[in-house]
Amino acid sequence: MKIPKRIQPLVDDGLVDEVLYQLMSGKEATVYAVRCGNETRCAKVYKEAMKRSFKKAAQYQEGRKVRNSRRARAMEKGSKFGRKQQEDAWQNTEVDALFTLAKAGVRVPEPYGCYDGVLLMELITDDDGDVAPRLNDVTMSAEQAIEDHAVVMVYVMRMLLAGLVHGDLSEFNVLVDAYGPVIIDLPQVVDAAANNNAFSMLQRDVRNMTEYYAQYAPELKNSHYAEEMWSLFEAGELEADTQLTGHFEFPDDEADVDTVLEEIKAAFEEEQERKARIAGPSDED
């Protein structure tokens, strides 16, 4: 196929030999299958900020650290240089998270580097060598749903131990190969200790995954993994070998009905935004 202009520099530098086909297109990025030597990999081309539609980005970026003080000041001022640094930070967040999570024992695509807004990474495939399906396109038995849900909860826990919350985890951001679930799409990953929204995002991530698997195993609806792991995390008691149970004793305080309704409304709006981002057309060439 015709080489997209954003990938052309990688071809010129010998990092990519051939663009095979487009895998998917969303409102934040377009992903292509590319040949690198004898291997087939992914090239994720991030859209520029003006073309992205990731709402409430400030919520996700809260607490992210910038080591270079000049860069941090420029980002705060919103100068042209600062906006460029913000873009670089947004794009590099995913590759940094992939390296961190792979080391933490979370199944993610192996990253090979980010080059001018193009992330090269492993292509997750099935037994036949075809692109692995997203969880949304997979059906399973109740037994398999319970098993895979437990695996994903362990991955979420390991992410938290690494100081990260996915922030947009759902059946659309999980691939399934012969070995089980693989977590993908991490540019919006949240700093668990420094972001005030981290717990609510963790709850949403766990709720999304639990509701999906509960289609096949309804008993999962009664679990409370987010609250369990967060309480252990805050107490400094969450460890790599922690055995999660999904049980959590909630305080006896009377529920604030207005707050609950607001949370339900916010969750609904976020779900609509997420679906719109995934389904939206792309004008990336």
C-alpha positions in Angstrom: 0.0 0.0 0.0 1.0 3.6 -0.3 3.3 4.7 2.5 1.6 7.2 4.9 3.6 10.4 5.1 4.1 10.1 8.8 5.8 6.6 8.3 7.9 7.7 5.4 10.8 9.0 7.6 11.0 5.5 9.3 11.2 3.9 5.9 13.9 6.4 4.9 15.9 5.5 8.1 15.5 1.8 7.6 13.3 1.2 10.6 10.4 0.1 8.4 10.8 -1.8 5.1 7.2 -2.0 4.0 3.7 -0.9 5.0 1.4 -3.9 4.6 -2.1 -2.7 5.5 -4.1 -0.5 7.9 -5.2 -2.3 11.1 -7.5 0.2 12.6 -8.3 3.9 12.7 -9.5 5.9 15.7 -9.7 9.5 16.8 -6.3 9.4 18.6 -4.3 7.3 16.2 -4.1 5.1 13.1 -2.4 1.7 13.4 -0.7 -0.1 10.5 0.9 -3.5 10.0 4.5 -3.0 8.8 7.3 -5.2 7.8 10.6 -4.7 9.7 13.2 -7.1 8.2 11.6 -10.6 8.6 9.1 -9.5 11.3 5.7 -8.0 11.0 5.1 -5.2 13.6 2.6 -2.4 14.4 3.2 1.2 13.6 0.9 3.4 15.7 0.7 6.9 14.2 -0.6 9.4 16.7 -2.7 12.2 15.6 -1.8 15.8 16.3 -3.5 17.5 19.2 -5.8 19.5 17.0 -7.1 16.3 15.3 -7.5 14.3 18.5 -10.8 14.3 20.3 -9.6 12.9 23.7 -11.7 15.0 26.0 -10.7 15.8 29.6 -7.1 15.2 28.7 -6.0 17.4 31.6 -7.6 14.9 34.0 -5.2 12.2 32.7 -2.1 14.3 32.6 -2.5 15.6 36.2 0.6 14.6 38.2 2.8 13.6 35.3 6.3 14.7 36.0 8.6 16.5 33.5 12.3 16.2 34.4 13.5 19.2 32.4 12.6 22.5 34.2 12.7 24.6 30.9 10.4 22.1 29.2 8.0 22.1 32.2 7.9 26.0 32.1 7.2 26.0 28.4 4.4 23.5 28.7 2.8 25.6 31.5 3.0 28.8 29.3 1.5 27.0 26.3 4.2 28.4 23.9 4.8 26.8 20.5 7.8 25.0 22.0 5.7 24.0 25.0 2.9 22.6 22.8 5.5 20.5 21.0 6.8 19.2 24.3 3.3 18.4 25.4 2.8 16.3 22.2 6.1 14.5 22.7 5.2 13.8 26.3 1.7 12.5 25.3 3.3 10.1 22.7 6.2 9.0 24.8 3.9 8.2 27.8 2.7 5.1 26.0 6.1 3.6 25.1 7.3 4.4 28.7 4.3 2.6 30.1 4.8 -0.4 27.9 8.3 -0.9 29.1 7.3 -0.3 32.7 4.4 -2.7 32.6 6.2 -5.5 30.7 8.8 -5.4 33.5 6.0 -5.5 36.1 4.6 -8.7 34.6 1.7 -7.2 32.6 1.1 -8.7 29.2 1.4 -5.8 26.7 2.8 -5.5 23.2 6.6 -5.3 23.2 7.6 -1.7 22.3 10.5 -1.0 20.0 10.5 2.8 20.2 8.7 6.0 19.4 9.9 8.0 16.4 8.4 11.5 15.7 4.9 10.4 16.8 5.0 6.9 15.4 5.2 4.0 17.9 6.7 0.8 16.7 5.6 -2.3 18.7 4.9 -6.0 18.6 2.0 -7.2 16.5 -0.2 -9.6 18.7 -1.4 -12.5 16.6 -3.4 -15.7 16.9 -2.3 -19.3 16.3 -2.7 -18.8 12.5 -0.5 -15.6 12.4 -3.5 -13.3 11.9 -4.0 -10.2 14.0 -5.4 -11.2 17.4 -9.1 -10.2 18.0 -10.1 -7.6 20.5 -12.0 -8.9 23.5 -15.1 -7.3 22.2 -15.1 -9.7 19.3 -14.6 -12.8 21.4 -17.2 -15.1 23.0 -16.4 -17.6 25.8 -17.7 -20.0 28.3 -18.5 -19.0 31.9 -15.4 -20.9 33.1 -13.2 -19.0 30.6 -14.7 -15.7 31.5 -14.0 -16.2 35.2 -10.4 -17.3 34.4 -9.7 -14.4 32.1 -11.3 -11.8 34.4 -9.0 -13.0 37.2 -6.0 -12.6 34.9 -7.0 -9.0 34.0 -7.6 -8.2 37.7 -4.0 -9.3 38.4 -2.8 -7.2 35.5 -4.7 -4.1 36.9 -3.1 -4.8 40.3 0.4 -5.1 38.8 -0.2 -1.8 37.0 -1.2 -0.2 40.3 1.9 -1.6 42.0 3.9 0.0 39.2 2.2 3.3 40.0 -0.1 3.4 37.0 -3.8 3.2 36.2 -4.8 2.5 32.6 -7.6 5.1 32.7 -9.4 3.8 29.6 -9.5 0.0 30.0 -12.4 -1.8 28.4 -13.1 -4.7 26.1 -12.0 -2.5 23.2 -8.5 -2.1 24.7 -7.7 -5.8 25.3 -6.6 -8.3 22.7 -6.9 -12.0 23.1 -4.3 -14.5 21.8 -3.7 -18.2 22.6 -2.2 -17.2 25.9 -5.0 -15.0 27.1 -5.6 -11.2 27.4 -3.1 -8.5 26.3 -3.5 -4.9 27.5 -3.2 -2.2 24.8 -3.7 1.5 24.3 -1.9 3.4 27.1 -1.2 7.0 26.0 -3.7 8.3 28.7 -2.2 6.2 31.5 -2.5 7.8 34.9 0.0 8.4 37.8 -1.7 6.5 40.6 -0.1 8.4 43.4 -0.2 11.9 42.0 -3.5 12.1 40.1 -6.6 13.0 42.2 -8.7 11.0 39.7 -6.7 7.8 39.9 -9.1 5.9 42.2 -12.2 6.8 40.2 -10.5 5.8 37.0 -9.4 2.5 38.5 -13.0 1.9 39.5 -14.1 2.6 36.0 -11.5 0.3 34.5 -12.4 -2.6 36.8 -16.2 -1.9 36.2 -15.8 -2.0 32.4 -13.9 -5.3 32.5 -16.1 -6.9 35.1 -19.3 -5.9 33.3 -18.0 -7.4 30.1 -17.0 -10.7 31.6 -20.2 -10.8 33.6 -22.1 -11.3 30.4 -20.8 -14.9 30.5 -20.4 -15.3 34.3 -23.0 -13.1 36.1 -21.6 -13.9 39.5 -18.7 -11.6 38.7 -21.0 -8.6 39.2 -20.8 -9.0 42.9 -17.1 -8.5 43.1 -15.3 -5.3 44.3 -11.7 -5.6 43.1 -11.0 -1.9 42.6 -12.0 -1.0 46.2 -10.0 -4.0 47.5 -6.8 -3.3 45.7 -7.0 0.5 46.2 -7.5 0.1 50.0 -4.4 -2.1 50.1 -2.5 0.3 47.9 -3.2 3.3 50.1 -2.2 1.3 53.2 1.0 0.3 51.6 0.0 -3.4 51.8 -0.5 -4.2 48.2 2.3 -6.6 47.1 3.2 -8.6 44.0 2.0 -11.8 45.5 -1.2 -10.4 47.0 -4.1 -12.8 46.4 -7.1 -10.7 45.4 -10.6 -12.0 46.5 -12.9 -9.4 45.1 -14.4 -8.9 48.5 -14.5 -5.5 50.2 -16.3 -4.2 53.4 -17.8 -0.8 52.6 -18.2 1.7 55.4 -21.6 2.0 57.0 -21.9 5.7 56.2 -25.2 6.7 54.6 -24.9 7.0 50.9 -25.0 10.5 49.4 -27.7 10.0 46.7 -26.8 13.2 44.8 -23.1 12.2 44.6 -24.0 8.7 43.4 -26.3 10.1 40.7 -23.5 12.5 39.6 -21.1 9.6 39.3 -23.6 7.6 37.3 -24.1 10.5 34.9 -20.4 11.1 34.6 -19.8 7.4 33.9 -22.4 7.4 31.2 -20.9 10.4 29.5 -17.4 8.9 29.6 -18.7 5.7 28.1 -20.3 7.6 25.2 -17.1 9.5 24.6 -15.1 6.2 24.7 -17.4 4.6 22.1 -17.3 7.6 19.9 -13.4 7.7 20.0 -13.2 4.0 19.0 -15.8 4.2 16.3 -14.9 7.6 14.8 -13.5 7.9 11.3 -9.9 9.1 10.7 -8.5 11.4 8.0 -5.0 10.1 8.5 -3.4 9.3 5.2 
